[in-house]
Amino acid sequence: MDFGYVDPDPDFLPGGMGGVFEAIPVFMVIFAIVFIGIVAFVIFVWIRNYKASKNAGMDIFTLETDLATRAANSQMFAPRQTREQKLAELEGLLARGVITRDEYTQARLKILTD
């Protein structure tokens, strides 16, 4: 008995799709190679960042927090001192003997001219 089943021939598929089905294994191999390459690159970059962070004395897992804390405590975000505050600090350095009289005079002149 024949139920009308016809074995499809890939060369007679509409639009010439027969070659696409034959190329699927090739595309899968190319995809696998590219995927493995990307994964290897990501691992390579992560290892480099880890080593650079360790050499800089930072923990890779708390890096963002460490950098944010350092930035918050830096002079960049500190409130600006007035001239009076700078001069008072300079006089304190002179009184404690941290700077000489010449250094005091130069620094005072710089503060007053800025």
N, C-alpha and C positions, 0 to 999 in steps of 0.2 A: 504494500500500500504506500502511496506517495502522498504526503500531507502538504506538499508544496514548499518544503524547506529547501532553501538554496544556500549553499556555503558561500559567504561573501568573499569576493576576490578583492584584496586591497587596491589593486590597480584600477578597479572600476568604481571605487567610492566616489560620491559626488564631490566635485571641486578638486580632484586629484589628491585626496587626503591619504592615499596609500603610503607615501613616503614618510609622512609624519609619524605613523605608528612604528615604522621601522627605525626611526631616529630617536625614539623615546629612551632606549638604553644609553645612547650616546649622551643625550641631554642629562640623564641622571648621573652619569659618571662626571661630566663637566660640573654639574651642580655640587656633587660631593667634593670634588677637588677644590672648588672655590670656597665652599663652606669650611672645609678643613683649614684652608689658607687663612680665612678670616678669623677663625677661632685661634689659630696659632699666633696671628698678629695681635689679637686682643690679649692673649696670655703674655706675649713678649712685652707689650706696652705696660701691662700691670706689673710685671717683674721689675722693669726699669723704674717705674714710679715708686715701687716699694723700696728698692735699693737707694734711690735718691732721697726719699723721705727718711730712711734710717740714717744715711750719711749726714743729713741735716739735723739729726737729733729729734725727729718727730715720729709719732706713731701714725702709721698709715690709716688706721681705723678711726682716729680722732683728728685727722689732719684739718678738716674744715673748722672744727671747734678751736683747735690750737691757733690757726691763722686768724680766726675772728677775734679770739681773746688778745692776741698780740696786737692786732690792728686797733682794738678798742683801748688798749693801754698805751698806745703809741702817742707821740707828740702831735701827730696829724689830727687826732680827734680831741686833744686836750684843749680846754678853753685858753684863749689867748691871754697872756699876762699884760697888764698895763705897764706903762713906763715906771710907775712908782714901785710895782711889784718886782720888776726886773732890777731896778736900782737897789731895792732893799735886799734882794738875793745876792747881788754883786757885793754890797757892803758886808753881808754876812760871810761871804767867801774871803774877803779881805781880812775881816776880823778874826777868822779862824786860821788864817795863814795859808789858805789853799792857793791863793794867787798873790802875786807881788803887787807893789804899788804901781809899777809901770803897766802891768796887765790890767789892773783896775782902771787906770786912767784911759787906756785904749778902749776897753770894753764900755766904759761909761760914755765916752765920746761917740762910740758906735750906737749905743742905745739912744742917745739924745739926737743923733742925726737921722735915725730911721723913722 
